[in-house]
Amino acid sequence: MKGWGVLSMAGALCVGLAGVAFGASSGPTTKTLTAKLVINYNQTQTPGACPNAGYATLAACSTDTCSCLVDPNATISGKIAGKGTAVVSITEDESQQVPLTPSNSKDVCTPMYVNADINSTLKGNPQTETISMHLVICHALTAKGNESIDGGFGIETTPPASNGATGWGTVTGSTDNSTETATLTLKGSITQ
């Protein structure tokens, strides 16, 4: 009889642990995910920081040293946000460029404050989220080259992503002067 009692307890313990394992895997998980954001920079630029545009509004610069570019139809794809469109606002802050006094106005790296309000479909579900990016654009090293773009991003919690996603990571990219677009690759630790 003692053997059956031990087996019953062992069986109950296995069933209990299986329940814990199922419960742990049914919630949000954190993974390294990527996304591609394509921005058309052939847009009218306005002086000053972008108004009412989340992170792009935070640049501490005057209308003389900042410019705002808004692409209302940027595209996004990948596992961070799914496939869809974004309103991307970019404030470029020339007061923080390096070098501050270049020998040529194109020989600089300039910080950019970027806000992307995304409407997409991820895993068959519509979703919204806001991604903030702090980037640096460095002008091409050759006359026919493209500018390089590097920096970091974070998924904003206010307003929260409709699927509850959180996370942060790195951004790399470049411009394509022939199509007047910038393509950014976001890669980060994302919880969905």
N, C-alpha and C positions, 0 to 999 in steps of 0.2 A: 504494500500500500504506500509506503514511503516513496518508492520510485515514481508512482503515478503523480504524487503531490509535487515532486520536484519537476517532473515533465510538464505538469499543468502550469506551474509558476514560470518555467522557462518559456512555454508557449505564450502565456499572457504577456511576458516581457517582450518577446519578439513582436507580437501584434502591437503593443504599445509603442515600441521604437519605430515600427513601420509607419504608424500614424504620425509620429513626430517628424520623420523624414518626409512624408507627403506634405505635411503642413509647412515645412521649411522651404520646399521647392515651389509651392503654389503662389508665393508672394513675389514682390519685385526682386529682380536680380541685377547685379552690377557686372557689366561687361565692357570690354574695349570695343567701341563702335566708331564708324566713320560716316561722314556725309560730304557731299560736294555741293558747293554754293556757287552759282554763276551770276555775276553782276554785270549789267550793261552800264559802263561809265560814260557813255555818250549822252549825258543828261545835263540840263542847265544847272550850273552851280550858283549858289547864292552866298553873299558874304555873311560871315559869322557862323556860330555853332548851329547845328540843326535844332530847331525849336520843337518841344513836345515829342522828343524821339528817344526816350529812355537814356541809355548809356551814351548815345551820340550827343546828348545835351550837356554832358558833364565836362566837356573840354573847357578849360579856363582860359579863354582867349578872346581877343577883340574882333570886331568885324574886319579890321585891317590885316589880321594874321590868320584868320580861320576862314574856311569855306565849307559849305554844306552841299552834298550831292545826295539825291534820293532816287533810287530805282524802285518804282512801285511794282515791277514785274520780274524780280529776280527769281531764279529757279533753284530748288533744292532737291536732292535725292540722296538715298543712303539709309542706313539703319538708325541714325540718331533721330531723324525727324520724318522719315518716309519720303514720299514724292509729293511735291506741291510747289507753291509760290511763296515769295516773301517780299515784304516791303522793307528794303534795306536803306537805312539812313547812315551816312558817313560824314563825320566832321574831321577834316584834315587840319592839323594845328601846325602852321609854319613857324610859329614862335618857339617851338620846341625841336625844330629840325637840327640835324647835325651834318656838316658844320654850320654854325650860326651865320657865318659870313663866307659862303662858298665863292670860289673863283668863277663859277658858272652856275646859273640858277637851277640847272638840271642835275648838278653833282651833289645831291643831298639824299638823306633818309629822313622821312617825315612821319610822325605818329598820327594814327587815325583812331578815332573813337567810333565804333560801329554798333548799330542796333538793328537786329533782324526780327521782324514780327512775322512768324511763319504760320501758314495755313496749309496743311498737308494731309495725306492719308498714310497711316502707318498700320501695317498688319490688317488692312481692310477697314480700319476705323478712322474717321475724320479727327483731326487734332489741331490744336493751336499751341504754340510755345514761343517764347522770346529768348533769343540768344544774344548776349553782349560779347563784343570782341574788342580787345586792345591790340592794335596791329601797328606795324611799321612798314612803310613802303619805301624801298630804295630804288632810285632811278637806275636805268640801264647803264651798264658799264661800257657798252658800245652804242654807236649811233643807231644801229638797226635792232638792238636787243629789246627785251621786254623787262619791265620793272619786276622786282621780286617783293613778295609780301610774306611776313612772318609775324607770329604773335600767339596770343592765347584767347580762349573763349570760356564762357560759363552760361549754363541754362539758368535763366532768372526764376526765382521763386515767387516774385511779385510782378505781374500776375503769374500764378503757377501754370505749368504746362497742363493741358487738359487730361493727359494720361498720367500725371504725377511725376514725370521724368525730372531727374536732377543730374548734374554732372558738370565736368569741366575738362579742358584739354588744350591741345596745341592746334595752331592754324599755320598752314604753309600754302603758298600759291604764287601766282604771277599774273601779269596782264598779257593780253594778246592785242597788240596795237592794230593788227589787220582787221580784227572783228570788234574792236573797242569793248572788250569784255575782260573781266578779271575772274579767274577760277580759283576758288579757295577749297582746300581739303581740311576738314575738321576731323580730329582724331582724339578721342578722350574716354575717360572712365565714366560711363553713363549707367544710372539706375533707372529702370523702367518697370 
